Amino acid sequence: MKNNELMKLREQHIPQAVFNTSPIFVKTANGAVLTDVEGNEYIDFAGGIGVNNIGHSHPRVVEAIKEQAERFTHTCFHIGMYESYVELAKRLNEITPGDFDKMTLLANSGAEAVENAVKVARYATGRQGIICFENAFHGRTLLGMSLTSKVKPYKFNFGPMAPEIYRMPFAYCYRCPFGLKHPDCGIACADHLEDFFIDHVAPECTAAVIAEPIQGEGGFITPPLEYFPRLKKICEKYEIPLIIDEIQSGTGRTGTFLAIEQWGIEPDIITMAKSFAAGMPLSAVTGRKELMEKPHIGGLGGTYGGNPVACSAALAVLEVLFEEKLLEQSVELGKKLRSRFDDMQSKYEIIGDVRGLGPMLALELVKDRESKTPAAEEAKKLVKDCCDKGLIILSCGNYGNVIRTLMPFVITDDELEKGLGILEEGIATLSR
């Protein structure tokens, strides 16, 4: 069937709320290229929203999935345990930041990992309040969307929201909520947590602070390197666990296994998903043993959590990432992108800001640099025009005016150059 025929069936049988960013139906995907049902090829700068860091259908991951599926596909870890769950937990405890004993539980999705991290923090501290941030995205479940900042489309008409959620400004240097400028600001956005305890929720009532090291849906907002150490110090002062959400920024997206490594701190709890299992439904919560061990037997888990096929895929991802030196490829890819984007910014006034780390980079589009008025319609048009020319890109940000890059690390130089050429041509057209 053709794309338009399948689209008619999609509109007939699937709710409109299940959104789509491009009008294509994929038949095959390999590396950094998607091929639709009509044979058209698309360079993939979206990576399934940050799920395909090591590339589509990596042979070692495919083989691991096949081998496990031939043995068994499900037992439920609560009923019949299996080695891959234990081995994956062990590996994550070893490679995540922190020179202390850790434990890991496995779940199905990023939102489920966030919910479990909050459950652990609340149980371990005996407190209820959760501090999150403006521009944050933590999922679409009840607690996930309550922690998420943007109202439309994520929260609109889906209330009431979960209680005991408190939101403070984030380190958005391009649009500083305090009207300051880095580095002369003194990282006031982090120190604001002390004032936040006075006006919003007392530290004695706060179970955790949860933050993305680089905000994903919020617009790839990247705090200065002083930010998280300052925030962590305040959390430690009041014995408040710091949860770092690495669901989109992890698995090498910034050039290190986890983005938070670049800030040099050791989170108390970390959530992972997306590229962590190369598209298989799997997430993880890794945290300090003294926190993770607090909940009573039976208080955590689920029927599908840590599915054996998904665990096998994740173990293969870790092998590929480290043995094939994809972290090094990520670093090099980031350098190429940064150089090209900086050059674009010097030529096109519509690019107000270039930010991010490694190949997790974003272009914030504005109508003019002085007012910084978000160019949301222009970003929407750019996404469509690029798709028409064979490039899949994603917009994000609370205003919908940010273009983000999530292409697989294995993208070839020719594919990258072709994709960047299409992107720059689209930006040049918008700038005329």
Secondary structure as UniProt FT lines:
FT   HELIX           3..13
FT   TURN            16..17
FT   STRAND          26..31
FT   STRAND          33..36
FT   TURN            37..38
FT   STRAND          41..44
FT   HELIX           47..50
FT   TURN            53..54
FT   HELIX           59..71
FT   TURN            77..79
FT   HELIX           83..95
FT   STRAND          102..107
FT   HELIX           110..125
FT   STRAND          129..133
FT   TURN            134..135
FT   HELIX           142..147
FT   TURN            152..157
FT   STRAND          165..168
FT   HELIX           173..175
FT   TURN            177..178
FT   TURN            182..185
FT   HELIX           188..199
FT   HELIX           203..205
FT   STRAND          206..211
FT   TURN            216..219
FT   TURN            225..226
FT   HELIX           227..237
FT   TURN            238..239
FT   STRAND          242..245
FT   TURN            247..254
FT   HELIX           259..263
FT   STRAND          269..272
FT   HELIX           274..277
FT   TURN            278..279
FT   STRAND          283..288
FT   HELIX           289..292
FT   TURN            297..298
FT   TURN            305..306
FT   HELIX           308..323
FT   TURN            324..325
FT   HELIX           326..347
FT   TURN            349..350
FT   STRAND          351..357
FT   TURN            358..359
FT   STRAND          360..366
FT   TURN            369..372
FT   HELIX           376..388
FT   TURN            389..390
FT   STRAND          391..392
FT   STRAND          394..396
FT   TURN            398..399
FT   STRAND          402..404
FT   TURN            409..410
FT   HELIX           413..431
//
